[in-house]
Amino acid sequence: MKTRRHSLASALSILAAATAFAANAQQAPASFHAYDNTHYQDVDLVGDAGLVKANILYQRPEWIACTSGDTLPPKAEFQAAVQAAAVHRGPIVLDFENIWIKNVDAAQAHRRYRLWRQLFLWAREAAPGHMIGAYDLLGPNTDQYLDCARDLSQYQDGFFPHLYTAPGLSQETWERRLDNRVVSARNVNPGKPLIPYIRPQEEATCGLNPEPAYLPADRWRRQLDQLGAKASGFIVWSPVMCSHKVGDNRGWIIETVDFMRSLPFASSTVAQTRSWPLAPPLAACAPTPGVSVAVQAPKFRALSAPMTMQAAAVQCEALPAL
């Protein structure tokens, strides 16, 4: 009888421990996605801070001619570029800044929705083991066409808006913008990670200011802490053509290393999985009731003869039928 009582007690103890472990596992936060997309020659955010290198695919000039005309770049050419860009384990982010789905009428919004849908499908085909997303597609005006934004979210593995700090921008305003991105992400798809682009230097164009000022270390840390509390990660970015060395401006690096060491879970690049088949494509993008949509006037392209010859040489693909 004594042995039986001890066995029962042991079994209950094991059951209680297993229950507690399961409860803790359910409450454990998801891994924090911290990526490096900088080009500084004297910084090692991967080795020093444990960040993972991310990939970005910038739109080529000839592709801009295609997408501006509601057509696609050639599939083989685009997919080859995706594969060439996928050199690191981090996400592949498509930077196509002329086809955001905002400030246009419903017909144009739907054509841009179809462009993004096809680009995401092709990118997934070309690099099936990577996270796929778009730079700044999730922006402050996402709710203008919420139905199409929600549908497009099924083709993306995360949201990658920018949260750079313009000269003169207060920290309070930066945090309100972060809050707006969080709300937009939840409205579109709360199951997708929100991973904003951030920059240790003030936002500036290389040609106008090739070496913009660095953020004070305490302000940079405040931004990291806010992202740690409200977002799913970040991508640290610097331009390719300028800002090659940080020199003595290393306070933000020290704070990044300390922030990463404070995380309960290390940076993660777990490959995303998707349940196929996807939902059928939407036949239209309906403006969200109650959300004001500013519609741009139609743009008429008046091309000179040399420009017309150049445009004629650009090879594009038509949008596939729905």
C-alpha positions in Angstrom: 0.0 0.0 0.0 2.8 2.4 0.9 4.5 1.8 -2.5 1.2 2.3 -4.3 0.7 5.7 -2.5 4.2 6.8 -3.4 3.5 5.8 -7.0 0.3 7.8 -7.1 2.0 10.8 -5.5 4.8 10.6 -8.1 2.3 10.4 -10.9 0.5 13.4 -9.6 3.7 15.3 -9.3 4.7 14.5 -12.8 1.3 15.4 -14.1 1.4 18.8 -12.3 4.9 19.5 -13.6 3.8 18.7 -17.1 0.7 20.9 -16.8 2.9 23.8 -15.5 5.3 23.3 -18.4 2.6 23.3 -21.0 1.1 26.5 -19.4 4.4 28.2 -19.5 5.0 27.1 -23.1 1.7 28.6 -24.1 2.5 31.9 -22.4 6.1 32.1 -23.7 6.6 35.0 -26.1 7.5 34.4 -29.7 11.1 34.8 -30.8 12.1 38.3 -31.6 13.2 38.9 -35.3 16.3 41.2 -35.4 17.9 41.7 -38.7 20.9 43.6 -40.2 20.6 45.3 -43.6 23.4 47.8 -43.1 26.5 48.4 -45.2 28.8 49.8 -42.6 32.3 48.5 -43.2 33.4 48.9 -39.5 30.4 47.3 -37.8 29.6 43.6 -37.2 26.0 43.5 -36.0 25.9 39.8 -36.7 28.9 38.8 -34.7 28.6 41.4 -31.9 24.8 41.6 -31.4 23.6 38.4 -32.9 21.5 40.0 -35.6 20.8 38.0 -38.8 21.5 39.4 -42.3 18.4 40.3 -44.2 17.9 40.6 -48.0 16.3 43.4 -50.0 15.4 43.4 -53.7 15.3 47.0 -55.1 13.1 47.5 -58.2 15.1 48.0 -61.4 14.4 51.1 -63.6 12.9 48.9 -66.3 10.6 47.2 -63.8 9.4 50.6 -62.7 8.3 51.2 -66.3 6.4 47.9 -66.2 4.7 48.3 -62.8 3.9 52.0 -63.4 1.9 50.8 -66.4 0.1 48.0 -64.4 2.2 45.3 -66.0 4.7 42.9 -64.5 8.5 42.5 -65.0 9.4 39.3 -66.9 8.8 36.4 -64.6 12.1 34.6 -65.3 14.1 37.8 -64.9 12.3 38.7 -61.6 12.7 35.2 -60.2 16.4 35.2 -61.1 16.8 38.5 -59.2 15.0 37.1 -56.2 17.3 34.1 -56.1 20.4 36.3 -56.5 19.2 38.5 -53.7 18.6 35.6 -51.3 22.2 35.3 -50.1 21.4 35.5 -46.4 19.1 33.5 -44.1 16.9 36.5 -43.3 13.8 37.7 -45.1 13.6 38.8 -48.7 11.9 42.2 -48.8 10.6 43.6 -52.1 11.2 47.3 -52.4 8.6 48.4 -55.1 7.7 51.9 -53.9 5.6 53.0 -56.9 2.7 50.6 -56.4 1.5 51.2 -52.8 -2.2 50.6 -52.4 -3.2 54.1 -51.2 -4.3 57.4 -52.5 -5.8 55.9 -55.6 -9.2 55.0 -56.8 -10.7 51.5 -56.4 -9.9 50.4 -59.9 -6.2 51.4 -59.6 -6.0 49.9 -56.1 -7.2 46.5 -57.5 -4.6 46.6 -60.3 -1.9 47.2 -57.8 -3.3 44.5 -55.6 -3.0 42.1 -58.5 0.6 43.2 -59.2 1.6 42.6 -55.5 -0.2 39.2 -55.4 1.7 38.0 -58.5 5.1 39.3 -57.3 4.6 37.5 -53.9 3.7 34.3 -55.7 6.7 34.4 -57.9 9.0 35.3 -55.0 7.7 32.4 -53.0 8.3 30.1 -56.0 11.9 31.4 -56.4 12.9 31.3 -52.7 10.6 28.9 -50.8 12.7 28.7 -47.7 12.7 32.5 -46.9 10.3 34.9 -45.3 8.7 37.1 -48.0 7.4 40.6 -47.5 7.3 44.1 -49.0 9.0 47.3 -47.8 6.4 49.8 -46.5 3.4 48.2 -48.1 1.9 48.3 -44.6 1.7 52.1 -44.2 -0.4 54.7 -42.4 -3.1 54.5 -45.2 -3.5 50.7 -45.2 -7.0 50.9 -44.0 -8.2 52.7 -47.2 -8.5 49.3 -48.9 -8.6 46.9 -45.9 -10.1 44.0 -47.8 -7.3 43.9 -50.3 -4.6 44.5 -47.6 -6.0 41.5 -45.7 -6.1 39.3 -48.7 -2.5 40.2 -49.6 -1.3 39.4 -46.1 -1.8 35.7 -46.8 1.1 35.9 -49.3 3.4 37.6 -46.9 5.3 36.3 -43.9 5.6 39.6 -42.2 5.1 43.4 -42.4 8.1 45.6 -43.0 7.2 49.3 -42.7 9.8 52.0 -42.3 10.2 53.9 -39.0 13.2 56.1 -39.7 13.8 59.3 -37.7 13.6 62.5 -39.8 15.6 65.5 -38.6 13.5 67.4 -36.1 11.1 64.4 -35.5 10.4 64.1 -31.8 10.6 60.8 -30.0 7.0 61.1 -29.0 6.0 61.5 -32.7 8.1 58.5 -33.6 6.3 56.4 -30.9 2.9 57.5 -32.2 3.9 56.3 -35.6 5.0 53.0 -34.2 1.6 52.7 -32.5 -0.1 53.5 -35.8 1.9 50.7 -37.5 0.9 48.3 -34.7 -2.8 49.2 -35.2 -2.5 48.8 -38.9 -0.8 45.4 -38.6 -3.5 44.1 -36.2 -6.3 45.4 -38.5 -4.8 43.6 -41.5 -3.5 40.4 -39.9 -2.7 40.0 -36.2 -0.9 36.7 -36.9 1.9 38.3 -39.0 5.0 39.7 -37.3 5.6 43.4 -37.5 9.3 44.1 -38.3 9.9 47.8 -39.0 13.0 49.2 -40.7 15.0 51.5 -38.5 18.1 53.5 -39.0 20.7 54.7 -36.4 21.2 57.9 -38.5 18.6 60.6 -39.2 16.7 60.0 -42.4 18.3 61.7 -45.3 19.1 61.3 -49.0 22.7 60.4 -49.8 23.0 63.2 -52.4 21.8 65.8 -50.0 23.5 64.6 -46.9 25.8 61.6 -47.3 26.6 61.5 -43.6 23.5 62.4 -41.6 23.7 62.8 -37.8 23.6 59.7 -35.6 20.8 59.4 -33.0 21.9 59.8 -29.4 22.5 56.4 -27.9 19.8 56.8 -25.3 17.2 57.7 -27.9 18.2 54.7 -30.0 17.8 52.5 -27.0 14.4 54.0 -26.3 13.4 53.0 -29.9 14.7 49.5 -29.4 12.8 49.1 -26.1 9.6 50.4 -27.7 10.0 47.9 -30.6 10.7 45.1 -28.1 7.5 45.9 -26.2 5.2 46.5 -29.2 6.6 44.9 -32.3 8.0 41.5 -33.4 11.4 42.8 -34.4 13.3 45.2 -36.5 15.7 45.6 -39.5 18.6 48.0 -39.1 19.2 49.6 -42.5 21.8 51.9 -44.0 22.0 53.0 -47.7 24.3 51.3 -50.1 25.8 54.4 -51.7 26.8 56.4 -48.5 27.4 56.1 -44.8 30.0 53.4 -45.1 31.7 53.8 -41.8 30.4 54.8 -38.3 33.8 55.8 -37.0 33.5 57.0 -33.4 29.7 57.0 -33.5 29.4 53.7 -31.7 27.0 54.4 -28.8 24.1 52.9 -30.8 26.1 49.7 -31.4 26.7 49.3 -27.6 23.0 49.8 -27.0 22.0 47.3 -29.7 24.3 44.6 -28.2 22.9 45.3 -24.7 19.3 45.2 -26.0 19.9 41.8 -27.7 21.4 40.3 -24.6 18.4 41.4 -22.6 16.0 39.5 -24.8 14.5 36.2 -23.3 14.6 34.7 -26.8 17.3 35.0 -29.4 16.8 36.4 -32.9 15.0 33.9 -35.1 14.9 33.1 -38.8 12.6 30.1 -38.6 11.2 29.5 -42.1 7.6 30.3 -42.5 5.1 27.8 -43.7 1.9 28.4 -45.6 -1.3 26.4 -45.9 -2.1 25.8 -49.6 -4.3 26.4 -51.4 -4.7 30.2 -50.9 -8.0 31.9 -51.0 -9.2 32.9 -54.4 -8.1 36.4 -55.5 -10.4 39.3 -55.0 -12.4 40.6 -57.9 -12.3 44.1 -56.7 -10.8 46.4 -53.9 -13.6 48.1 -52.0 -12.9 51.3 -50.2 -13.2 50.8 -46.5 -16.4 52.5 -45.2 -15.7 55.6 -43.2 -12.1 55.9 -44.3 -11.3 58.9 -46.5 -9.4 58.1 -49.7 -7.6 60.9 -51.5 -7.7 60.1 -55.2 -4.9 61.4 -57.4 -5.7 63.0 -60.7 -5.1 60.9 -63.8 -1.5 61.1 -65.1 -1.0 61.5 -68.8 2.5 60.4 -69.9 3.7 62.6 -72.7 6.9 60.9 -74.0 9.4 62.4 -76.4 10.4 60.3 -79.4 13.7 59.0 -77.7 11.8 58.1 -74.5 9.2 56.3 -76.6 11.9 54.2 -78.2 13.4 53.4 -74.9 10.0 52.4 -73.4 9.3 50.2 -76.4 12.5 48.2 -75.6 11.3 47.3 -72.0 9.9 43.8 -71.8 6.9 43.5 -69.5 4.3 40.8 -68.8 0.6 41.3 -68.6 -1.3 40.6 -65.4 -2.7 37.1 -65.6 -6.4 36.7 -65.8 -8.2 36.2 -62.5 
